[in-house]
Amino acid sequence: MPRTFPLTNFEELMLHQDSTAFPTTCFIRLQFNGPLDEEAFRAAALTTVSRHPLLHSTVQQHRGRYRWHAGEPTPQVTWFNVAVVEQPQFNRLNLEVDHGLRFAVQVDERSSEVMVQFHHACCDGLAIYQVIHELLLAYTNEIDENADYPIPDVNPGLLSNRGSFGFTVGSFLKMVSRQTVGLLGVWQFLFRKAEHLVLHRVAERTDPTPPTFPSVTAHHFDEQTSAAVRQAAKRAHVTENDLLLSDLFLALDEFRQSQDVDKPNGWLRLMIPVSLRRKHQYQAPAANIVSCIFLDRRSVDMKEPDRLLKGLNEEMSLIKQLQLQYFFCYSLCVQRLLPRGLQRTSRPAHCQTTAVFTNLGRVFARSPLPRSEGRLRCGNVVLDQTEGVAPIARHMNAAFAVSRYAKRLTITLHHDPRAFSKQTAGELLDMFVNRLRKSSERE
């Protein structure tokens, strides 16, 4: 297996977007009932990280091109005793010198918390949950001598094709013929001026990382409300994702009005990651196999919530039908041909996206591990809940991540503490949560 890999367009975009003020870093938070065993955890981390070259690689530049250089798979695990250290500090992952994956583990007699930090240039959210599932399997095998859970195979050969889309010539030509519709989206992206979520002084890229990084607020719905949200989407003949997007737009508009930002014709733009994985690529080592789409709405478009939901459903259906999610990847190919094209794209001078919304779906849904009240039992501990945290960027004040685990819907908000406080972030998340509650109660 080769030890070096050229960066794909998306990976290089994430690399250039990274800065001390706005690390392009994602997190997964895992909360366990019971104390994790340090020796077993470190052994499981080594077993897992060894399978994923990009997670133990650094990036080097040679003749203007960037390449991954795989190093020794030495997991970066920091172990904390809660009685000694209150809160671990998280810093930017500098891929020139650091591997793109770290674990911070806090343990006491009754519970444990693991923060999985990873650079978005290394992999996407679905991939890191794949890695975490392997970690849980390996840990269970280490801690329980009677356990023998097979860790799913990965095919390192798929890593070299992670930037391609796996089309045949015929399917590619058929798909490209539909992409002309995407040119309208490009025009809209360029000529509609996206608004900041709140009015504030935008930090410079070279500013220090906020001491509270990552600044995260989360809400876990109970099983009853989680099921009701899904049923509400079915009654409205839309997907759950459509309903979430609609209520998020409404919550963002409500929040801006509460912050005295009254621009009825100002565009709010959501960036939404979309998986490009095909069936065989689920055996690929951790990587980015993802694209992005963008949805724009104004305050005046939200006066009729039912019409907003219907419009979002129709737009999302059109994107899927015409496979417009690939257009973003094609645009990166074009930009990479231009001098410093991806660098300029990753560092816009003005706001181009208001917020991020990523839906990670049902996590660990097919795990062979035994369950306790729907939660995974991993040897001596039970995974109680998990939260995904998407990165923010300059000009982008908020990133929302949604997931389902143990039949419960979870929403996290990662916000820029220089733009608004943790209390204000809680108010924004409450607006989104309350919108969803109202939607779930509608007949």
Summary of the structure (lengths in Angstrom):
residues: 443
radius of gyration: 21.5
end to end distance: 56.4
largest distance: 62.8
contacts: 1429
relative contact order: 0.17
helix: 39%
strand: 25%
